[in-house]
Structures are given as C-alpha cells and as structure tokens.
Amino acid sequence: MIEVENLSKAYGAVKAVDNITFRVEKGQILGFLGPNGAGKTTTMRILTGYLPATSGTARIAGLDVFEKSLAVRKRIGYLPETPPIYPEMSVASYLDFVARIKQVPASVRRARVNRAMEMANITDKRNQLIKRLSRGYKQRVGLAQALVHDPEVIILDEPTVGLDPKQIIEVRNLIKSLAGTHTIILSTHILPEVSVTCDRVVIINHGRIVAEDSPANLTSKLRGGETVHLEVKAGAGGADALRALCDGVEGVVRVAMEPMARAALDSAGQDSAGMLSLTIESTPGRDVRGRLAAAVVSGGHELRELRAIRLSLEDIFLQLTTEEPHEETSPAQQSAAVARESR
Amino acid sequence: MKSILAIFRKEMQLYLVSPIAYAVVGVFLIITGFFFQVLLDGVIRAAQAQAMQAMRAGGGMMEMDMPGLVMRQFFGLMGTILLFLIPMMTMGVYAEERKRGTMELLMTSPITDLQIVLGKFMASLALLGMMLLPTTLELVLLYRSSDPAPPWRLMLAGYIGLFLLGGALLAIGTFVSSLTENQIIAAAGTFGLTLLLWLIDAMVRSGTNSVVSEVLQYLSVLRHFEDFTRGVVDTSALIFYASLIALSLLLTLRSLDSMRWRRA
C-alpha cells in the first residue's frame, strides 16, 4: 500500500531524511519510532504531499506522491503534530469544512462527519467552539479530521500527545480497530505505544532507518544474544584464571571483567572486597548460563550472582539511537544490521 | 469549483466570528459616515458663501454641480480609507493559517493551491462588498435630496472603481500575508507596498516628463482610481487593476509553492 524507496530530504546541507526504504502492506499498522528530530515528521510530510522529496520515490496505492499528488491526498487522512484546527469554529462545522475540502460527496457528508465524531468520541462536544476544548479534545478533533473522509491510508504524527492515560488507551484502541481496513502509519517517541498498537516498527534516527521488524522480533533479535552478568569472588589463580575459564565456555563471545569497587557492597549486601564483576556476551540463541555456572564453580571460584540481562524495547531504542562515544559497535547494533539484512 | 466554494465558505464563516473583520468594517463605516457629513457641510457652506457673494455683487449665480462634487470627494475619501484598512483585512489570510498549522491541512487536502488562492481572494472581495454596501445609504440620501439628481452612472463608476481598487489592494495584501507567519509584519508590509503604489503618482508629478515618469505614473493605483470618481470607466484602468490582481494572485500561488520547498 505504501512503498518508500531511497527517500531523502535535505534542508540545505542538513539531511533530515537520508535514503530510507520501507513498505507497509494493506491493513497494517506501522510504527515510526525515533527521538525528536529524527526525521519522522519530514517523512510523513513527504508522504502526504506537503513536502517534496529531494530524491527517491514514495508511492501510495501505487501512485507517486509527487506526480499524482491530488489523487494521493484524496486517499490520505493526516493528523500533523499540532492538530490543524480553527479555534473559532465549532467541532461540527470544522469537520464539515474538512469533509468538503476532502471531496466527500454532499449526500454522505453529514453521516461521515457524525461517524468521525463518534469514532473520536467527541459527539458530545459537536456544537462547542474548538477553542473552548481541552488539549485532549482538540487532539481528538484533529483525529476525527483525519478520519472524516474514510481514507485508505491514515498518517498520524504523534496521535496521543496531550491525552490523559484513559484517552490514550481509547485512541490506541481506535487505531487498532482501524487496522485491517485501513493502512496506518503512526509516529511516536513513546515505546509502549509501538509494542501495543503496531504490526511493524521502523526505528529511525538522524534520518536513517536503524531497525525494522515486528515489535516482538525486534526485542528478541536485538537482544544481542544473551548477555549474562556475573559476580564472582575469585578463588585460586585469581582474575586471569577466571577469565580464561569463562572464555573457554562454548558459545561465549566476549568477556568483560572489572573488579568491583572496594568499598561497595555486592548485590546481596556483602562486602565486595576481592569481588569481580563480569559481563559475558554469547552468540544469539544460546543459553550459556548453566555451563558458565558449572565452569566457574568447578574452577574453585565463588559464584555470588548470575543473571541474564534482558533488553527491553526501551534499551534497544536507546542503544540504536544513542551515539556511541567510541567506534566500537555494540552487539545490539550489529544484530540490528543483521535483522535488517535478513528481512 | 466546489473546493473553491468550500474555502470561500470557511473564510466567510471565520470572518463572521472575527473581531478584526467587525472592527475594520465598523471603523470604515464610522469614518466614511463622519466625513460624508463633513463634506456635505463644506459644500453647503461654500454654496451659501457663493450665494451671498452673488447677492452682494448682484449677478446671477454660478451653476455648481454640488452633488457631483460631494460624490467625487466621497469616493476619493473611501479609497484613501481603504488604503489604511485593507492591510488589516488581509494580514491574517495566510499568515494566520501558517501560524496555526492549518496551512498543512489545506495543502495536504485534495485541492489545488489555485483553489485555495481563489477561494480566499473571493472571500476577501465579499467582505469588501459587505463593507462598501452600507455606504450606498449615504449616496441614496444624496440622490434623494438633490435636484436635479446626478447621473447614476457617476455612482456606478465610483463603486466599480472602489471595488477594483479594493480588489487590487486585497490581492497585494494576501500576497504579502503569504510571505510570513506574522500578521503584524504582513499588515505593515502591505501598507508599505500599497502606499508606495499610491505615492508613485506624487513622485512623478513633481518630477520631469520622461519615459520613466510616464511608466511610474501608469503604475499609480490612485491615478486610475481618479478616473472612476469622475464617472469615467476607462478600459486602461480596468486592465490595470485586473492585471494588478492577476499578478498578485500569481505571486501568491508561487509563494505557496515555495512554502512547500523551503519549509523546515
């Protein structure tokens, strides 16, 4: 339904969107995730025909958004970052105006306006002036505006901003109920929103796509294999023997070890003198915890703690979008690249 | 056409609830009403003075076209007031939409930029019409109390002229408004630009006669308007105003287009 190929947009020397490619199938919900200024809004504005791309193409329902702009715009409902409302108009007359400029036939206009108000749950405010509404209601008027002509494609730029928790759930449910019959792109920087509502996630940073997958896959693939954290009181042979031991365990990729601070307490509240803290990464899909524990204990060391570190979507997001101070790529980024290639 | 009408309707709806529109129309009607009274007074006094003089000198009274004189001055006055008020009518046309983000709604809807421009311009013309309409009352009064009544042609030409002059100023104003998000800048810019087109005339009058001055003279919005107040509907004036409107709307169109390209 939506095909974006090698799309770039530059403002002068600044590349807001840098060579991104993705597709959204009919009926899917795509989450567009990224920190502020990542290029989400710019991409959406290109899709809606508000901005021309510098290079690359975007097609909606097979129509180029630039060449066939009017035909594309007819098929799109768009909620920009700030709801595009006229404060002096009443909710109903505003939606009537939007329906008119979206070319909704006069015979069904009234019904469509009513339906959009129902969907956005603002029917009780229909005769109120928009300027008298709270921020959450204004946002929902904006949402109703995007739905009023029953478009095939709905593009929502941060649809839940300014809503209270109850309204957020309502809007998410509304979005989910639209899936299947509508194709939806929504942008957000709130992670749970993506895992709750979206079929696919595109993580974008500095105008580039850094990861793309389903929320569940993304979480598991990007876990970077297993990362295991150990706290060990080194026995015979000391730290070097311990390191060699861990390196020898099958599946271990990397061992990072540092002595725990002298005065600090270990996680159980014991004095940490002579304690070592290890972070061990293993190849994806292998659980090395059992073998690791056996090896450490059999080597005569005292194993105080062992736990697997799980990356939440939040960690992945931060890993993917935070600049690393050094050149070394983190395992999460590596596997993000793997995830993209294996798509 | 439907889309133009939709934009037109929306603009009118917003005008009807806009304090700016009421303020501008109200101020226009109060000022014109007041000056109509002053003009009438002046003319009557002049007539009386002449009559006195004629009595003292003992000769016949000179024929004077009093109603025509009042009307000419009245139209000239309304034109001048338009120069001051129109920047305030047009300052928000695009600037406000841009500031509110509603321009994004219009420009991502299945309507062309031309439809937006025309719908908005037509609405501003309609507001101008609503502003000028009540002033016919004063002229009807004038007609009813004049004997013989001045030719209707004079009044008709005057209103055509006012409408064209106002239309041209509105078109210029909407163009300037499309350049900025700030209404005050839009108003000041429009006022500066229209005042310049107004004063080009004065610049020339004191200057020498050359090709340049002739061109500048032709560019004066006031000079063409004066023909209308004398009851003359001159084709060259019609063309002048029509092309000024067309040019401004075309520039507005380009400005909307460039908005897409440079928006950050």
HADDOCK unambig.tbl for C-alpha pairs under 7 A between the chains (distance, minus, plus):
assign (segid A and resid 11 and name CA) (segid B and resid 264 and name CA) 6.75 0.50 0.50
assign (segid A and resid 48 and name CA) (segid B and resid 108 and name CA) 5.88 0.50 0.50
assign (segid A and resid 49 and name CA) (segid B and resid 108 and name CA) 6.00 0.50 0.50
assign (segid A and resid 50 and name CA) (segid B and resid 104 and name CA) 6.86 0.50 0.50
assign (segid A and resid 50 and name CA) (segid B and resid 107 and name CA) 6.10 0.50 0.50
assign (segid A and resid 50 and name CA) (segid B and resid 108 and name CA) 5.60 0.50 0.50
assign (segid A and resid 50 and name CA) (segid B and resid 260 and name CA) 6.22 0.50 0.50
assign (segid A and resid 51 and name CA) (segid B and resid 260 and name CA) 5.14 0.50 0.50
assign (segid A and resid 51 and name CA) (segid B and resid 261 and name CA) 6.49 0.50 0.50
assign (segid A and resid 52 and name CA) (segid B and resid 260 and name CA) 6.91 0.50 0.50
assign (segid A and resid 52 and name CA) (segid B and resid 261 and name CA) 6.67 0.50 0.50
assign (segid A and resid 70 and name CA) (segid B and resid 110 and name CA) 4.82 0.50 0.50
assign (segid A and resid 70 and name CA) (segid B and resid 111 and name CA) 6.79 0.50 0.50
assign (segid A and resid 71 and name CA) (segid B and resid 110 and name CA) 6.97 0.50 0.50
assign (segid A and resid 73 and name CA) (segid B and resid 108 and name CA) 6.00 0.50 0.50
assign (segid A and resid 73 and name CA) (segid B and resid 109 and name CA) 5.61 0.50 0.50
assign (segid A and resid 73 and name CA) (segid B and resid 110 and name CA) 5.09 0.50 0.50
assign (segid A and resid 74 and name CA) (segid B and resid 109 and name CA) 6.75 0.50 0.50
assign (segid A and resid 74 and name CA) (segid B and resid 110 and name CA) 5.14 0.50 0.50
assign (segid A and resid 82 and name CA) (segid B and resid 101 and name CA) 6.81 0.50 0.50
assign (segid A and resid 84 and name CA) (segid B and resid 100 and name CA) 6.75 0.50 0.50
assign (segid A and resid 84 and name CA) (segid B and resid 101 and name CA) 5.34 0.50 0.50
assign (segid A and resid 84 and name CA) (segid B and resid 102 and name CA) 4.35 0.50 0.50
assign (segid A and resid 84 and name CA) (segid B and resid 105 and name CA) 6.00 0.50 0.50
assign (segid A and resid 85 and name CA) (segid B and resid 102 and name CA) 6.21 0.50 0.50
assign (segid A and resid 88 and name CA) (segid B and resid 14 and name CA) 6.88 0.50 0.50
assign (segid A and resid 88 and name CA) (segid B and resid 17 and name CA) 6.95 0.50 0.50
assign (segid A and resid 97 and name CA) (segid B and resid 6 and name CA) 6.64 0.50 0.50
assign (segid A and resid 97 and name CA) (segid B and resid 10 and name CA) 6.69 0.50 0.50
assign (segid A and resid 100 and name CA) (segid B and resid 6 and name CA) 6.04 0.50 0.50
assign (segid A and resid 101 and name CA) (segid B and resid 3 and name CA) 5.69 0.50 0.50
assign (segid A and resid 101 and name CA) (segid B and resid 6 and name CA) 6.31 0.50 0.50
assign (segid A and resid 101 and name CA) (segid B and resid 109 and name CA) 6.39 0.50 0.50
assign (segid A and resid 101 and name CA) (segid B and resid 110 and name CA) 6.80 0.50 0.50
assign (segid A and resid 101 and name CA) (segid B and resid 111 and name CA) 6.64 0.50 0.50
assign (segid A and resid 102 and name CA) (segid B and resid 109 and name CA) 5.75 0.50 0.50
assign (segid A and resid 102 and name CA) (segid B and resid 110 and name CA) 5.80 0.50 0.50
